[in-house]
Structures are given as structure tokens and as C-alpha cells.
Amino acid sequence: MDAPLKLFLCGDVMTGRGVDQILPHPTDPTLHEDFVRSAHGYVDLAEQRSGPIPRPAPFDYIWGDALAALTDRAPALRIANLETALTARGHPEPKGINYRMHPENATCLSAAGLDCCVLANNHVLDWGAQGLGDTLATLKGLGIACCGAGANEGAAAAPAILSAGQDRRILVFSYACPSSGVPRHWAAGPERAGVNLLASLQRAQVDRVASWIARWRQPGDSVVLSLHWGPNWGHDIPAAHREFACELIERGAADLVHGHSSHHPLGLECHEGKLILYGCGDFINDYEGIGGHTDYRPELVLGYLAELDPTHRRLETLEMLPFRTRRFRLQHATGEEASWLAGTLNRNLPVQDQRVLLSEENSLRLSF
């Protein structure tokens, strides 16, 4: 019998601004924000809170303890939402917050062994079409697949097609919703670069997404549907999100729903044997020294390891790895921190008979 398919997924990976400044090839630190005018300011805030950060830091520095944890568990594929333009060019979009990382610092993504970066989000065009073009070229040069943004609407909507060995294909489809802050004019057009925008979650859009997936899917393929949706803060899962995800699973279109945009982990569920992550939370960012939203404990993050049955692509196990950010680096969470994450998730699970359990190894598991 074939071994289960093990996937690693995480939410937002924001390697711009302060993170970019500690790596060997930082971009111009000038920012266009109302209160912070230099990306060095975010490094200073983090150092004031947690202590000195090495500069220049090696490319694998930011991943910290997560690297050994992933090596031990050996997922077949690693998928993340890249919420940063990889460019030193372009012009900042007039939106207040603009993330970018120098392309020569993008080695930090391959240092984590990422196989696929989903790009349908509200920051990939922060530096315009030129910045998006540089992002696509940089990822291609690193051998990292991407989806969700492109030179036109066909390229933006096309899935990343990944090989998981033994003739297995994983198709990753990436969509962004306006509710996550994506400007509607960022939508890719027939001759316009942009993101794969999902204008609404109404029934017509369910039909459209299911039909599009069916055009690409071959027998035996597994489908990951990656969605950038909803606000940054708040534990409520909108009914429209749940209905959309569940219907695409019920129709056999998606085998795993990978939701993100929230800055903290949201509830999750196993629906008809398939995993729905409504909001993975941030994984890498430079928010360490920023005040506010302390009730959400945004310094605590989760990485998700899902094992799928290779025949029916049903969820067999879900392990969640808890980390905390300190000095722009992921460290293993303490027992108290992991317990807090489990309790918070359990208070916000949409299915009453499913629970998040804390293991003796200090990781979290979904009981379903």
C-alpha cells in the first residue's frame, strides 16, 4: 500500500521590511507609511523587545527551530503564502503598507525547502507589475513553483503542478478575496498582470472554481485550494467561508482548503474526511515589536503537517507545530504557549465533536 501523502502548510510568510534588512542583501529601507519611515525601525522595535538580532543574518536564520522539526517529519511538499514582493524595483502602490524583499535575499525561501509559494494576496503587487514580474522570475530561478498571480488572467489562475513522487501530482490553486484587503483593480486581466481574484463567495463562484479545477485535474491528482480571505484579526469564521469550503469538498473539487490572511490561527475542521484550515495565521513577519492585539498573542504561530490517504485523499492525521517569534526567528513554543493555542482553537472550532489535543511532544493534533 502506498504511504500517506504528507504536506506542510503555513500561512503568511512576510520576509520584507525589517526581515529583509537583517539579511545579507537588503533593499532601500525607505517606507511610505504614516508612522514608520524606515524598515530599520521595525528591527529596532524587535530588538527593544527581545534583544540583539544578528546582521547580516544567514538565510536560514528566520526559520530557526522549524527547520529541524520539518527535517524530522519529512513532508513530501512544503507550501506557504508568500506575502512579499521579491524586487528592488517598481513603484509603491498608494496603499500605506508596502512589503518587498531584495531578490538576492530570496534564498531564505529555498533555505526552508519551500516547494510552492501561493501569491494571490494583498501584498504581492505592492510594488506594481514590475515588482510582480521580478517576483515571478526570482521564484522560477530558485526552482520554487507559484500560483495565484501572473502576467495575465490565464497565468494567474493556472495551478502549480507539483510532484510528490510515485506518479502523484498535487495541484495547488490560489485565489484572493477582496475581504483580505486585495484592491479590486489588482485582478489579472486578458492583457494585464495581477492576482487571481475571487470577486465573491456566491454560488456562481463555487461553480466557476469547481469547473476550473475539473479542467486541470486528472485521475489520482490531489487538489489544494489556497484562499486569502477575511480580516487580519478576529476568531469568527464567516458562514460564507464555511459554506464555500464545504461545498467545494462535497463536490469533489478540493481535497484540502488552505486558508490564510488572519494574523493568528483560526478554527479548522475535517469535513467529509477533508481538512479545512480557515486561517493558518502568520508564520514569518517583522511584527515582533509592534504593540496592540496582545489578546491574540500574535507572536505564537503554527505550522501544519497533514497526512492524506493516497487513494481517497482523506485526512489521516494533522499535527500542528507551535512556535514563537523572538528576534525575528522561530523558537519552539513552551508548554504553556502550546496549551494556550490548543485552548484558543478549541473555543473556536466550528464542529463540536472535533478537538485539538496537546501531545506529550508539545505539538497539537486534531481529533476528528
N, C-alpha and C positions, 0 to 999 in steps of 0.2 A: 504494500500500500504506500502511496506517495506520502511524503512528510507534509505536515501543515505548512501553509504559506505564512511566514512571519513578516509583518510590516511594522516599521517605526514611523510614527507621525507626530508632528508637533505643530503648534500654532505659529504665531508671528515671530519671524527672525528678522530683527531690525538691527542691521550692522552699520548703520550710518551714523552721522553726527558724532557723538562722543566716542562710540566704539571705533569708528573709522580713525579718530585722532590718536588712539593708542597703538594702532597697528603700524607696520613699517612705512606705508606709503599714503599718508593722509591727504585728503583734498584740501582746498581752500576752506578754512574753518568758518568763513563768514556765513551768518544765518540771516534770515529775513523774518524773524519772529518779533513779536511785540516786546518781549521782556529779556530774552537772551540773544545777544548779537554775535556770539562766537561759540562754536561747538566745544571749545575748551571749557566753557562754563559748565557743561554737563559732566565733564571729567572732574572738574573742581568740586562740584556738588557731591559726587560719589566719593571722592577722597575725603571730604569733610565728614562724611557719614561713616566710612568704613576703613579708611587708611590708604596708603600709597598704592597706586596702580603702576605696574612697570611700563616704561615707554622707551623704545618700541617693544611691544609685547609680541611673542611668537604667534603665528597664525592660528595655532590650536588653543591658545590661552583661554579664549572666551568660553569654550566648551567644557573646560575643567573636568569634573568628575563624570560628566555624561559620557565622555569618550570611552573610558574603561567599562562603564556599565553597558554600553552598546556593544563593545567588543565581546564581553562575556555572553551576551544574549544573541548575538549574530543574526540580526534581522536580514532578510533577503534584500529588502529595499528600504530606503530612508527618504521620507517626503516631508517637506516643510513649506510654509507660506513665506516667501521672501518679500518683505515689506520695505524694500530699499532699492533705489535705482543704483546701478553699478556704472557710474560715469563721473568724469571730471569736466564734462562739457554741458552744453544746453543752458536754458534759462529757467529760473524757478517759476513754477506756476504760482499765480497770486492766491494762495490758499492758506498762508500763515505758517504752516509746518511743512518743511521740505527735507526729505531724507535722501542722502546719497552716500555712497562709499566709492573710493577710488578703485577702478577695475583691477589694479595691481594688488589690492588688499582682498580681492575676492577669493584668493587662495584659502582664506579662512573657511569658505564653504566646502571646498573639497577636503580640507583638513578634517571635517566632520563626516566625510564619506557620504554626503548628500547625493542621492540619485536623481531627485526631481525637485524643482522649485516651482510652486504654483505662483502665478503672477497677477491673477485677477484680484486686485485690491486697490485701496485708495492712496497708495504711495508710489506705485511703480512708474507713474508718469509725472512725478514731482518735478522732474527736470525736462519735461516736454518729450516730443517724439524723438529728438536726438538722444536724450538720455535713455529712452526705451530701446532705441537701436543699439546703443552701447551695451545695455544690459543683456539683450538677446545674444549679441556677439560674444560677450565675455563668458556667459554660461556655456555657449557652444564650444568655445575654446577650452573650457575646463572639462568638457565631456559630461556636463550636468543637463539633463533634459528639463524642459519647461513647458508650460501651457498656461492659457488664460490671458495672454496678451501677444500682440503680433503686429506685423506690418499692414494687415488688413483684417476684415472680419473673419475670413476663412481661416487665416493663420491663427487668429486669437481663439477661435472656437475649437480648433483641432486638439485632440488629446495628446498627451505624452504617452508614448507606447514603450513600456518597459519590459525587459525580460527578467523573469525570476527563476530561470533555469528549468530544465526538464520540459522544454517547449511551452512553458507557461508565459502568458502575456498579461500584464497589468495595464489597463487603460486608465489614465488619470484625466478627468475633465474638470476644468476650473472655471467658475463663474463668480462675478461680483455683483452685489446688490446695492442700490442707492442708499439703503438704510445703514450701510457701513461707512458712508461718507464719500463714496465714489461720485465725482461730478458726472452728470449725465452726458456732457459733451466729450467725456473720455471714451465713450463707446466706440469701438472699432467700426469702420465703415468699409464699403467696397474698395475704396482707394484711400482710406485713412487709417493710420496706425492707432491702436488703442487697446482697450481691455474688452474682454468677453462679458458684456453687461447683461444681467438678467433683470429686465425692467420691473418685473413684479413676480409674485409667487402664486398668481391666479391659475386656474385650471388650464387655460390655454398655454401657459408657460410650462406646466407639467407635461402636457402633450408634446410641446416643442422639444424639451430636453430629452424625454424618453425616445422620441423619434430620432433625434440626432445621435444619441448613444447607440441605438439599434443599427444605424447606418455603418458604424465603425466596428461593432462588436462581432467577434467570431466565436464559434463554439469553443467552450473551455476558457474564454477570457474572464478575468476578474475586473470589475469596474469600481474605481474610487471616484466619488463625486465630491469635489472640494468647493466649498461655498464660503465666500467672505460676506458675512451678513450681520446685521444688528449693531447696536451701540457698543461702546467700549466698556461701560460699567452697568452693573445690574444683573441679578441672578435669574430674573424671569425669562422663561423660554416662550417666545410668542407662539400662539396657537398656529399661525400661518407657517412658521418654521417647521413645527412638528408635522403638520398635515402634509406639507410639501415633501419632506424627507421620507415619511412613512409611505406615502403613495408611490414614490419612485421605487422604493424597495418592494412594495406589494406588486408592482407591475413588472418586477424582474429587471429593472433598468440599472439599479445601483446595488452593489454588494457591501459598500461601506460609505458612510457620509462623514466627511471631514470638514467640520465647521470651524470657523475662526473669525476674529475681529475683536471679541471681548479681550480685555487686558488681564483677565483672570479666568480660571477654568469654570465652565458651566456644567449643568447636568448632562447626562448621557443615558443611553438605553440600548438594549438589544431588542430589536423589533423584528418579529418573524425570523429570528436567527441571525439578523444582520445588525452590525454596530452603527449607531448614530452618535457622533460626537458633536453636540450642538455648539460648543465653543471651547477650543483647546486651551485658550489663554495664550499670553505671550510666552516665548521661550528665551529669546535673546533680545535685550534692549539696553538703552542707556538711561533708564528712568530711576536708577537707584537712589539718587539724592533728591528727587522731586517730592515735595510734600503733597498731602491730600490723599483721599481714598484709602486711608490706613485700615479701615474696617475690612477691606478686601484682601489685605496682606499681599499686595501685588509683587512683592519680592519672591513669593513662593510660586513655582512653576511645575508643570507636569510634562513628561514625555510619555507617549502611548505606544505600547507594543501589543499589536493584535495578531493572534494566530487564527487563520482561517482554514476550515476544512477544504482540501484541494478539489474535492469533487463538487460539492454544493456551495462552496464559498461561504458557509455559515461560520459564525464566530465560535471558536472553541475556547479560547482564553483571552482575557485582556488584563495586562499588567500595566500599571501606571507608575512611572518612576518620579519621585518627588525631589526637587532641588530648590535651593535658594540662591539668589544672586548676591554676591558680595565681591566688591572691587571689580565689577564687570565680568565676573567669572562664575560658572555654575558650581555649587558645592552640594554635597549630599544634604538633604534636609534632616533635621533632628527628629526624634520620635514624636515630640510634641507638635512639630510643624506638620509632619505627615498625618498625625491624628487629626489635627485641625482641618487639613484638606479633606480627609475622608468624611468628617462630620459635616463640613460645609456642602460637599457634593451630595451626601445622603439627604440633607434637608431640601435639596432642590432636584431630586430625581423625579422624572415625570411618571415613572412606573412604580407602584407601591411595593410590588413583590421582588424588586431588584435592589441590591445593596452593594455599597462599596465597602470592602473589608480591608483592614490593615494587617499585613502579613508579618511574620516574625523577622523577615529580612527588611522591614521598614518600607516595603513597596505597597501599593494599593492594588486590589483586584476587584473586578466586577463579578458579583454573584448573580446569576440570572437563570 
